[in-house]
Amino acid sequence: MSHQRIGIRRDILELITSEEADKVTPLMTTIYCRLLVAPPERWDGSEALRVKGSMREEVWTAAWVELVNLLGVAAWDARNAIEWLEEKKVIDYQADRDGRGIKITFAGIYFSE
């Protein structure tokens, strides 16, 4: 699915650009935006972002590692941002216990063509 426009509720934009968010990680806005503009094949319709583990050179790569690679930030920044975004109810983060998949849904966004 390819989205031409992404709408984000103002209260969410204010939250992710706040001083509180910057204290969690100065990369909060970058991380949030990279989640939203993930490649279309990672989206389950317009409902959820899905990240799956994969085999690379005969080595299993967990979904978390794939997510960190997608975000292009240090794992520490990614973890802090994801935990804070979930705590603030900006996202809902669900990970399989076996590390094979992650599902992220977003509050207050909409897509249009």
NURO-886593 format. One line per 10 residues: number of its first residue (from 1); for each residue x, y, z of C-alpha. Coordinates in Angstrom, 1 decimal. Example, Ala and Ser with C-alpha at 12.3 -4.5 7.8 and 13.67 -1.06 7.14 Angstrom:
BEGIN
1 = 12.3:-4.5:7.8 | 13.7:-1.1:7.1;
//
This chain:
BEGIN
1 = 0.0:0.0:0.0 | 1.4:3.3:-1.0 | 0.1:6.4:0.8 | 0.5:9.8:-0.7 | -0.6:11.6:2.5 | -0.5:10.9:6.2 | -2.5:12.9:8.6 | -1.5:13.1:12.3 | -3.6:14.5:15.1 | -2.2:17.7:16.4;
11 = -2.0:16.5:20.0 | 0.2:13.6:18.9 | 2.5:16.0:16.9 | 2.8:18.2:19.9 | 3.6:15.2:22.1 | 6.3:13.7:19.9 | 8.0:17.1:19.4 | 7.8:18.1:23.1 | 10.7:18.6:25.6 | 9.5:15.5:27.4;
21 = 10.0:13.5:24.2 | 13.4:15.0:23.6 | 14.5:13.9:27.1 | 13.6:10.3:26.2 | 15.6:10.6:23.0 | 16.4:13.6:20.8 | 15.5:11.2:17.9 | 11.9:10.8:18.9 | 10.5:12.7:15.8 | 12.8:10.8:13.5;
31 = 11.9:7.5:14.9 | 8.1:8.2:14.8 | 8.3:9.5:11.2 | 10.4:6.5:10.1 | 7.8:4.2:11.5 | 5.1:5.9:9.5 | 7.0:6.0:6.2 | 8.1:2.3:6.4 | 8.0:0.5:3.1 | 4.5:-0.4:1.9;
41 = 5.2:-4.1:2.1 | 5.6:-3.8:5.9 | 2.0:-2.4:6.2 | -1.0:-4.7:6.9 | -3.5:-2.6:4.9 | -3.6:0.8:6.6 | -4.1:-0.7:10.0 | -0.7:-1.8:11.3 | 3.0:-1.9:10.6 | 4.4:-5.4:10.7;
51 = 8.0:-6.3:11.1 | 9.1:-9.9:10.8 | 12.4:-11.6:11.6 | 14.3:-13.1:8.7 | 17.1:-15.4:7.7 | 20.2:-13.6:6.6 | 23.3:-15.6:5.5 | 21.9:-18.6:7.3 | 21.5:-16.7:10.6 | 18.2:-15.8:12.1;
61 = 17.6:-12.1:12.6 | 14.9:-11.3:15.1 | 12.1:-8.9:14.3 | 13.5:-6.4:16.9 | 16.8:-6.2:15.0 | 14.9:-5.7:11.7 | 12.9:-2.9:13.4 | 16.1:-1.2:14.6 | 17.6:-1.5:11.1 | 14.4:0.0:9.6;
71 = 14.6:2.9:12.0 | 18.4:3.5:11.4 | 19.1:4.4:15.1 | 20.8:2.7:18.0 | 18.8:0.0:19.7 | 18.8:2.0:22.9 | 17.1:5.0:21.2 | 14.7:2.7:19.5 | 13.7:0.9:22.7 | 13.3:4.1:24.7;
81 = 11.2:5.7:22.0 | 9.0:2.7:21.5 | 8.4:2.3:25.2 | 7.6:6.0:25.7 | 5.3:6.1:22.6 | 3.4:3.1:24.0 | 3.2:4.5:27.5 | 1.7:7.7:26.0 | -0.7:5.7:23.9 | 0.6:7.0:20.6;
91 = 1.2:3.4:19.5 | 0.3:-0.1:20.5 | 3.3:-2.4:20.3 | 2.9:-6.1:20.3 | 5.8:-8.6:19.9 | 5.8:-12.3:19.5 | 7.5:-14.1:22.4 | 9.7:-16.0:19.9 | 11.0:-12.8:18.3 | 9.5:-13.6:14.9;
101 = 7.1:-10.7:14.6 | 6.2:-7.2:15.8 | 2.9:-5.4:15.1 | 2.6:-1.6:15.7 | -0.7:0.2:15.5 | -0.9:4.0:15.6 | -3.4:6.3:17.4 | -4.6:9.5:15.7 | -3.3:8.9:12.1 | -5.1:8.6:8.8;
111 = -3.9:7.9:5.3 | -5.3:9.2:2.0 | -4.4:8.9:-1.6;
//
